[in-house]
Amino acid sequence: MRDTVFIHTNDKQMLGALVSAYSMKRNSRDPDRFDVRIVRREDYRFLDAREGQDFRRGKDRRPWRNDDLQSFTPLRFLPPELMGYEGRAVVTDPDVFAAGDVGELLSRDMGGKALMCVWRPGTTARHDYFASSVMLLDCAKLRHWACERQFNELFEFKRDYLKWVQLGYEDRETIGRLEPEWNHFDTLNEYTKLLHNTKRRTQPWKTGLPVDYTVPERTLWGIARTDWAIGVVNAILGSASPLGRYKPHPDPRQEKFFFGLLRECVDKGMVREQQIRDAMARNYVRHDALELIGRGGARAAA
Protein backbone atom coordinates (compact mmCIF):
# COMPACT_ATOMS: atom_id res chain seq x y z
CA MET A 1 0.00 0.00 0.00
CA ARG A 2 1.49 3.33 -1.08
CA ASP A 3 1.68 6.15 1.42
CA THR A 4 -1.41 8.30 1.01
CA VAL A 5 -2.58 11.79 1.93
CA PHE A 6 -6.28 11.67 2.83
CA ILE A 7 -8.33 14.88 2.67
CA HIS A 8 -11.72 14.42 4.30
CA THR A 9 -14.49 16.76 3.24
CA ASN A 10 -18.14 17.24 2.38
CA ASP A 11 -19.59 18.84 -0.73
CA LYS A 12 -19.70 22.26 0.94
CA GLN A 13 -15.92 22.22 1.24
CA MET A 14 -15.15 20.23 -1.91
CA LEU A 15 -13.53 23.13 -3.74
CA GLY A 16 -11.13 23.59 -0.83
CA ALA A 17 -10.41 19.84 -0.86
CA LEU A 18 -9.58 19.92 -4.58
CA VAL A 19 -7.22 22.85 -4.10
CA SER A 20 -5.69 21.11 -1.09
CA ALA A 21 -5.10 17.92 -3.10
CA TYR A 22 -3.44 19.90 -5.87
CA SER A 23 -1.18 21.74 -3.42
CA MET A 24 0.07 18.48 -1.88
CA LYS A 25 1.46 17.27 -5.20
CA ARG A 26 2.45 20.69 -6.50
CA ASN A 27 4.77 21.49 -3.62
CA SER A 28 6.41 18.08 -3.22
CA ARG A 29 9.84 17.34 -4.64
CA ASP A 30 8.74 13.75 -5.33
CA PRO A 31 4.97 13.84 -5.96
CA ASP A 32 4.93 10.35 -7.47
CA ARG A 33 5.93 8.60 -4.25
CA PHE A 34 2.54 9.09 -2.57
CA ASP A 35 -1.15 9.16 -3.47
CA VAL A 36 -3.74 11.78 -2.58
CA ARG A 37 -7.30 10.69 -1.90
CA ILE A 38 -10.38 12.79 -1.15
CA VAL A 39 -12.85 11.18 1.26
CA ARG A 40 -16.42 12.57 0.97
CA ARG A 41 -18.90 12.56 3.82
CA GLU A 42 -21.70 11.96 1.32
CA ASP A 43 -20.23 8.53 0.48
CA TYR A 44 -20.68 7.17 4.01
CA ARG A 45 -24.25 6.29 4.87
CA PHE A 46 -23.59 5.59 8.54
CA LEU A 47 -23.28 9.37 8.97
CA ASP A 48 -26.60 9.98 7.20
CA ALA A 49 -28.32 7.48 9.51
CA ARG A 50 -27.73 9.67 12.57
CA GLU A 51 -29.29 12.85 11.17
CA GLY A 52 -31.01 14.82 13.95
CA GLN A 53 -29.93 12.49 16.75
CA ASP A 54 -28.34 13.95 19.87
CA PHE A 55 -24.70 13.41 20.82
CA ARG A 56 -22.46 14.83 23.53
CA ARG A 57 -19.91 17.50 22.66
CA GLY A 58 -18.12 18.52 25.83
CA LYS A 59 -20.66 20.08 28.19
CA ASP A 60 -23.33 20.34 25.50
CA ARG A 61 -25.75 18.01 23.78
CA ARG A 62 -26.61 18.82 20.19
CA PRO A 63 -28.21 17.11 17.21
CA TRP A 64 -26.03 15.69 14.45
CA ARG A 65 -26.46 17.67 11.21
CA ASN A 66 -25.06 16.23 8.00
CA ASP A 67 -25.34 19.64 6.31
CA ASP A 68 -23.06 21.31 8.87
CA LEU A 69 -19.87 22.74 7.39
CA GLN A 70 -17.72 20.27 9.35
CA SER A 71 -19.84 17.12 9.18
CA PHE A 72 -16.84 15.32 7.65
CA THR A 73 -14.80 15.47 10.86
CA PRO A 74 -15.41 11.86 12.07
CA LEU A 75 -13.87 10.63 8.82
CA ARG A 76 -10.42 11.71 9.99
CA PHE A 77 -10.40 8.38 11.87
CA LEU A 78 -11.13 6.32 8.75
CA PRO A 79 -7.74 6.23 6.88
CA PRO A 80 -6.19 3.27 8.79
CA GLU A 81 -9.15 1.11 7.69
CA LEU A 82 -8.89 2.40 4.12
CA MET A 83 -5.20 1.53 4.15
CA GLY A 84 -5.89 -2.01 5.39
CA TYR A 85 -4.02 -1.06 8.58
CA GLU A 86 -0.77 -0.93 6.62
CA GLY A 87 1.69 1.81 5.65
CA ARG A 88 1.64 5.50 6.45
CA ALA A 89 -0.99 8.12 5.90
CA VAL A 90 -1.40 11.83 6.42
CA VAL A 91 -4.97 12.99 7.07
CA THR A 92 -5.98 16.64 6.80
CA ASP A 93 -9.04 18.85 6.81
CA PRO A 94 -10.07 20.32 3.44
CA ASP A 95 -8.95 23.79 4.52
CA VAL A 96 -5.29 22.73 4.80
CA PHE A 97 -2.95 23.65 1.94
CA ALA A 98 0.65 22.63 1.35
CA ALA A 99 3.18 25.44 1.32
CA GLY A 100 5.99 22.91 1.89
CA ASP A 101 6.67 19.28 1.01
CA VAL A 102 4.26 16.81 2.63
CA GLY A 103 6.64 14.06 1.50
CA GLU A 104 8.94 15.15 4.32
CA LEU A 105 6.16 14.30 6.74
CA LEU A 106 5.42 10.88 5.21
CA SER A 107 9.11 9.91 5.41
CA ARG A 108 9.65 11.27 8.92
CA ASP A 109 11.11 9.16 11.72
CA MET A 110 8.11 8.67 14.00
CA GLY A 111 10.18 7.34 16.89
CA GLY A 112 7.88 4.35 17.33
CA LYS A 113 4.76 6.50 17.80
CA ALA A 114 1.42 5.44 16.34
CA LEU A 115 0.58 8.98 15.25
CA MET A 116 1.96 12.49 15.29
CA CYS A 117 0.22 15.85 15.32
CA VAL A 118 0.55 19.41 16.60
CA TRP A 119 -0.07 20.22 20.25
CA ARG A 120 -2.21 23.37 20.40
CA PRO A 121 -1.64 25.48 23.52
CA GLY A 122 -4.69 26.73 25.36
CA THR A 123 -6.05 30.26 25.63
CA THR A 124 -8.53 31.97 27.93
CA ALA A 125 -11.28 30.64 25.65
CA ARG A 126 -10.15 27.00 25.36
CA HIS A 127 -7.84 24.42 26.92
CA ASP A 128 -4.80 22.97 25.19
CA TYR A 129 -5.24 19.84 23.07
CA PHE A 130 -3.88 17.64 20.29
CA ALA A 131 -5.00 19.01 16.92
CA SER A 132 -6.17 15.98 14.91
CA SER A 133 -6.97 18.16 11.88
CA VAL A 134 -3.53 17.16 10.54
CA MET A 135 -2.13 13.78 11.55
CA LEU A 136 0.70 11.52 10.46
CA LEU A 137 -0.42 7.92 10.99
CA ASP A 138 1.37 4.59 11.26
CA CYS A 139 -1.70 2.61 10.24
CA ALA A 140 -0.47 -0.75 11.54
CA LYS A 141 -0.45 0.70 15.07
CA LEU A 142 -4.00 2.03 14.85
CA ARG A 143 -5.99 -1.20 14.51
CA HIS A 144 -8.24 -0.07 17.35
CA TRP A 145 -9.58 2.75 15.16
CA ALA A 146 -12.98 1.70 13.83
CA CYS A 147 -14.63 4.83 12.51
CA GLU A 148 -18.23 3.67 12.05
CA ARG A 149 -18.44 1.87 15.40
CA GLN A 150 -16.84 4.72 17.29
CA PHE A 151 -19.04 7.30 15.56
CA ASN A 152 -22.13 5.34 16.61
CA GLU A 153 -20.87 5.33 20.21
CA LEU A 154 -21.38 9.11 20.26
CA PHE A 155 -25.14 8.57 20.11
CA GLU A 156 -25.06 5.86 22.76
CA PHE A 157 -23.28 8.42 24.99
CA LYS A 158 -20.33 6.07 25.37
CA ARG A 159 -18.05 8.54 23.62
CA ASP A 160 -17.68 12.32 23.75
CA TYR A 161 -17.13 14.10 20.43
CA LEU A 162 -14.60 16.64 21.71
CA LYS A 163 -12.59 14.05 23.60
CA TRP A 164 -12.56 11.88 20.47
CA VAL A 165 -11.39 14.54 18.01
CA GLN A 166 -8.83 15.84 20.51
CA LEU A 167 -7.41 12.31 20.80
CA GLY A 168 -8.39 11.99 24.44
CA TYR A 169 -9.09 8.27 24.06
CA GLU A 170 -5.53 7.56 22.86
CA ASP A 171 -2.62 6.55 25.07
CA ARG A 172 -0.54 9.74 25.19
CA GLU A 173 2.64 7.70 25.03
CA THR A 174 1.67 6.69 21.48
CA ILE A 175 1.31 10.30 20.23
CA GLY A 176 4.29 12.27 18.97
CA ARG A 177 4.33 16.04 18.54
CA LEU A 178 4.84 17.76 15.22
CA GLU A 179 6.28 21.24 14.88
CA PRO A 180 3.59 23.97 14.59
CA GLU A 181 4.42 24.64 10.94
CA TRP A 182 2.89 21.27 9.99
CA ASN A 183 -0.50 22.61 11.03
CA HIS A 184 0.00 26.38 10.90
CA PHE A 185 -3.26 27.87 12.14
CA ASP A 186 -4.03 30.88 9.93
CA THR A 187 -0.31 31.60 9.78
CA LEU A 188 1.63 31.88 6.53
CA ASN A 189 5.33 32.66 6.80
CA GLU A 190 8.72 31.29 5.73
CA TYR A 191 8.35 28.33 8.12
CA THR A 192 4.87 27.21 7.06
CA LYS A 193 4.65 23.63 5.74
CA LEU A 194 0.87 23.16 5.88
CA LEU A 195 -1.33 26.26 6.08
CA HIS A 196 -4.60 25.64 7.93
CA ASN A 197 -7.34 28.23 7.45
CA THR A 198 -8.91 26.95 10.62
CA LYS A 199 -10.99 29.98 11.62
CA ARG A 200 -14.17 29.18 9.76
CA ARG A 201 -15.50 32.75 9.90
CA THR A 202 -12.53 34.02 7.84
CA GLN A 203 -11.93 31.22 5.33
CA PRO A 204 -10.77 33.12 2.22
CA TRP A 205 -13.09 31.39 -0.27
CA LYS A 206 -16.19 32.14 1.85
CA THR A 207 -15.98 35.91 2.37
CA GLY A 208 -19.39 37.60 2.31
CA LEU A 209 -21.46 34.41 2.26
CA PRO A 210 -24.08 33.55 4.91
CA VAL A 211 -22.62 31.47 7.74
CA ASP A 212 -23.58 27.81 7.30
CA TYR A 213 -22.21 26.16 10.43
CA THR A 214 -23.14 25.91 14.11
CA VAL A 215 -21.39 28.63 16.12
CA PRO A 216 -20.57 27.48 19.66
CA GLU A 217 -19.05 30.71 20.95
CA ARG A 218 -20.72 32.29 23.99
CA THR A 219 -22.37 35.69 24.21
CA LEU A 220 -21.73 38.14 27.03
CA TRP A 221 -24.66 36.58 28.88
CA GLY A 222 -23.26 33.05 28.60
CA ILE A 223 -25.93 31.93 26.13
CA ALA A 224 -24.76 29.63 23.36
CA ARG A 225 -24.77 31.45 20.04
CA THR A 226 -25.92 28.49 17.94
CA ASP A 227 -27.37 28.22 14.44
CA TRP A 228 -30.92 29.06 15.55
CA ALA A 229 -29.67 32.24 17.22
CA ILE A 230 -27.85 33.27 14.06
CA GLY A 231 -31.07 32.68 12.14
CA VAL A 232 -32.92 35.12 14.40
CA VAL A 233 -30.21 37.76 14.10
CA ASN A 234 -30.07 37.35 10.32
CA ALA A 235 -33.84 37.70 10.04
CA ILE A 236 -33.72 40.99 11.95
CA LEU A 237 -30.58 42.55 10.47
CA GLY A 238 -30.35 40.85 7.08
CA SER A 239 -27.05 41.32 5.29
CA ALA A 240 -25.93 43.79 7.98
CA SER A 241 -25.82 41.01 10.58
CA PRO A 242 -22.42 40.82 12.33
CA LEU A 243 -23.03 37.14 13.15
CA GLY A 244 -24.36 35.78 9.92
CA ARG A 245 -21.69 36.48 7.27
CA TYR A 246 -18.19 35.21 6.62
CA LYS A 247 -15.59 37.94 7.09
CA PRO A 248 -12.44 38.71 5.05
CA HIS A 249 -9.30 36.94 6.20
CA PRO A 250 -7.13 39.36 8.20
CA ASP A 251 -4.05 38.32 6.20
CA PRO A 252 -4.54 39.20 2.50
CA ARG A 253 -1.58 36.97 1.59
CA GLN A 254 -3.54 33.90 2.59
CA GLU A 255 -6.40 34.89 0.31
CA LYS A 256 -3.90 35.37 -2.54
CA PHE A 257 -2.29 32.02 -1.72
CA PHE A 258 -5.59 30.15 -2.01
CA PHE A 259 -6.80 31.86 -5.17
CA GLY A 260 -3.38 31.50 -6.76
CA LEU A 261 -3.62 27.75 -6.25
CA LEU A 262 -7.20 27.74 -7.53
CA ARG A 263 -6.13 29.63 -10.66
CA GLU A 264 -3.50 26.96 -11.33
CA CYS A 265 -6.10 24.21 -10.80
CA VAL A 266 -8.32 25.81 -13.44
CA ASP A 267 -5.42 26.38 -15.84
CA LYS A 268 -4.44 22.70 -15.56
CA GLY A 269 -8.02 21.45 -15.95
CA MET A 270 -8.16 20.00 -12.43
CA VAL A 271 -11.07 22.29 -11.53
CA ARG A 272 -13.56 23.40 -14.15
CA GLU A 273 -14.99 26.91 -14.22
CA GLN A 274 -18.45 25.36 -14.17
CA GLN A 275 -17.62 23.67 -10.88
CA ILE A 276 -16.81 27.07 -9.42
CA ARG A 277 -20.06 28.56 -10.80
CA ASP A 278 -22.06 25.69 -9.32
CA ALA A 279 -20.36 26.17 -5.94
CA MET A 280 -21.06 29.92 -6.09
CA ALA A 281 -24.73 29.26 -6.85
CA ARG A 282 -24.96 27.02 -3.76
CA ASN A 283 -23.18 29.60 -1.57
CA TYR A 284 -20.28 27.20 -1.03
CA VAL A 285 -17.82 29.69 -2.55
CA ARG A 286 -17.78 33.49 -2.56
CA HIS A 287 -19.49 35.08 -5.53
CA ASP A 288 -16.43 36.91 -6.87
CA ALA A 289 -14.29 33.75 -7.02
CA LEU A 290 -13.98 33.80 -10.82
CA GLU A 291 -12.98 37.45 -10.77
CA LEU A 292 -10.30 36.71 -8.18
CA ILE A 293 -8.68 34.13 -10.44
CA GLY A 294 -8.88 36.48 -13.40
CA ARG A 295 -11.72 34.70 -15.18
CA GLY A 296 -14.41 37.38 -14.83
CA GLY A 297 -17.93 36.20 -15.53
CA ALA A 298 -21.25 36.90 -13.90
CA ARG A 299 -21.60 36.44 -10.19
CA ALA A 300 -23.95 33.83 -8.79
CA ALA A 301 -27.24 34.97 -7.35
CA ALA A 302 -27.14 35.66 -3.63
N, C-alpha and C positions, 0 to 999 in steps of 0.2 A: 504494500500500500504506500503510494507516494505521499510525502508530507503535503498537507492541505491547509489553506487558509479558508475558514468558514466565516461567511458574513450572514448573520441572521437578520431577517427583516420581515416587514409586511408590505402590502402594496402601497400604503401611504408613504413609506420611506424607500420604495424601490429605486427611485432615481438616485438617491444617495448611495444605495447599495451598489448600483452599477458603476457609479463614479469611484466608489471605494475599491471595487474589484479591479478596475482599470489602474488605479494608482498603485496597487500592490505589485502588479507586473511591471508597470512603467518605471518605477523607481528601484527595481532590483537589478543588481549586476548579473544575476543568473536566473532570469524569470522562468526558464524551462525546467528548473529543478523542483518546482512545487506547483500544485494545482490551486485554483481558487474556485470555491463553490458558494453559491448563494442559496440560503435555506429560507424558504417562504413560510410564514405562519399559515397562509391559506391552504397549504398542502398537508396540514396535520389536523385531522378531524377531531382528535382527542381534545384540542383546544376549543373547537367549535362547541363540543358537547357540554361545556361548562358555562356557556353564555348565561349571564344574569345570576349565577350562583355566588354566594358569599364565600370569601376567604379572608384569612387574617394577614394583615400587613402591619407589623409592629403593634402599636396600640389600637389600631383601627380595624374595623371590618368593612369590606366594600365588595360590591358585586364585580365579577369578572366581565370585562367588556372586550370582545374581539376587535371592535373598531377603535380601541384606544391606540394612540400613536405608538406605544411601546408594548403592544400585545405579543410581540415576538420574543420578549426577554427570556421566558422559560427555555427557549430553544438553544440558548447558549450552553445548556447541559447535554445536548444531543450529540455533538461531534464524536465522542469516543465510541458510541454505538455505530454511527455512520462509518467509522474507520475500522469496524470489526475489532475494537479494542487493541489496535496495533498502530505503531508509528507515532508520529508527532503531528499535532495540529495547532494552529492559532485560530482562536475564535474572537470576532470583534462585532461590535454594534455597526449598523449601517451608516452612522455618522462619524466614522473613523477613517482617516485618509492617510496614506503613506507619504511622508515627506522624506523618509529614509528607506533603507533596505530591509524588508521584513525577512529576507533570507538569513540575515544575521541572527534574528530571533529563533528561527527554526533550527539553526545549527548550533545554538548556544549550549554550553555545558550547564545542565540543569542541577548538577550536584546531587543527583539521586532523588530530587523532589518529583512529586507527581504532577505538579502544576506550578506556574509562576505568574505573578501579576503585580500590579502597582499597589502599594499601601497608601491609602488616601488619609492624610491627617485630618482630625476633626476641627470644627469651628464652633462658634457659639450656637449655630443653628443645627449642627449634626455632630455625631460622634465619629471617630475614625473607623475605617473599615477597609477590607480588601476589595478593590474595584475589579469585579469579574467581567466588566465590559470589554476588556482585552485580556486574554489568557493564553499562555503557552502551555500545552497539554502533552504529557506522556500518556498516551491513551491506554497502554497496557496496565498502568497503575491506577486506572479510574474505572475498574470493572463494576464498582458499586454505584456508578452513575446510571440511573435508569429514568430517563426524562419523563416518559408518560406516567409511570407509577408514582414518581415523586411529585409531579404536577398534580395528580389526583389527590395526593395526601394533603394538599393545601385545603381542599374542600371537605376533608374529613377532620380538619383542624389538628392533624398530626404534624403539620409542618407550617412554619411561618415564612411568608414570602420574603420579607427583608432579610431574615437570618439565612435563608437559602441563597439569595443572590449575592449576599455579602460573605458567602462561604463559611458561615458559622457552623455548619454541620460537618466541616472537614477537620481532620486532625491538623492543627497548625504546624506540626513538625513536617508535614508533607507539602507545605506551601512555601515556595521561594519568592523573594521580592525582586521585582524588576525596577530599573531606574525610571524616574517619572517621565522621561522623554518617550517611553514606549506606550504611554497613555497620557499624552499631554493635554490636560483639560483646558480647552479654549486658549491654548498658548502655542504660538508659532514663532520659533526663533531658531538660531543656528544649531541648537541641540535637538530639536524636535525630530523624532523618528516616526511616531504615529500621532497625528493631530486628531483630537477628539472634540468635536463641537457638541459638548455634553449639555450645555445649558439650552434646553429645548426652546425657551422663549426667544433666543437670539440665533437660532440656526440660520445660516446665511441664505439658504434656498427657500425660506419660509416667510421672509420679511413682509409684513403687511397683511398676511392672511389671518382669518379667524383662528383662534386657538382651538385645537382639536384633541386635547388630552386632559386628563384629570389633574388638577393643580392642588397639591397637598399642603402648600404653604399656609401658615396661619395669619389671620388678621390681627389687628391690635387688640381685639376682644377675645382672642383665642378660639375663634370659630373657624372650622376648616373651610378653606376657600376651594370648594370642589366644583365639578363641572356644572352642577345645577345652579350654584351661586353665580358662576360666570354667565350662565344663560340669562339670569335675572338682570345682571348688570348690563349685558349686551342689549337686552330688550329695551332698557331704559335709555342708555347712552348711545346705542348704535355704534357706528364706526369710530366714535370718539372715546369708546370705552378703554380705560387704561389696562383692564384685565384681559380683554378678549382678543387682542391682536398680537401677532409676533412682532418683535422689535428688531431694528437693525443690529447687527453684530457690532460691538464696541471697537473691534479691531478690523478696519477695512481691508487689511492684507489677507485676512482669512476668507473674506468674501471673494476677493480676487483669486485666491488660491483655488477655491472650489469651482468658480466659474471658468477659470483657466483650464482645469481638468475636464470640466463638462464640454468646453469648446473642443478640446482634443478628442473626446469621446465621439462627438458629432462628426468631426472631420474624418475620423477613422471608421465611421459607420457602426460604432459600437452602441451608440444611442441615436435613434432617429428623431428628427425634428417633430414628427407626429407624436412620438411618445411624450415629448415635452409638452406639446399642445394639449394632449389628453390629460396629463398630470396637472397642468394649469387649470383646465376646465373643472377638475375635481377638487381644486384648492389643495392639492398635494404640493404644488410648487408655485412660487411667487409669479405674478402675472407679467412681470417684465423679464422673465428668464431668457427668452430668445433675444431680447435687446441687449442683455448683459453679455451674451456670447457673440454679439455682432451679427445676429441673424435677422433682426427686425421682426416684422410680422405683427399682426393684430394681437392684442391682449385677449386673454380669456375673459369671459363674463364673470363678474364678481358673484 
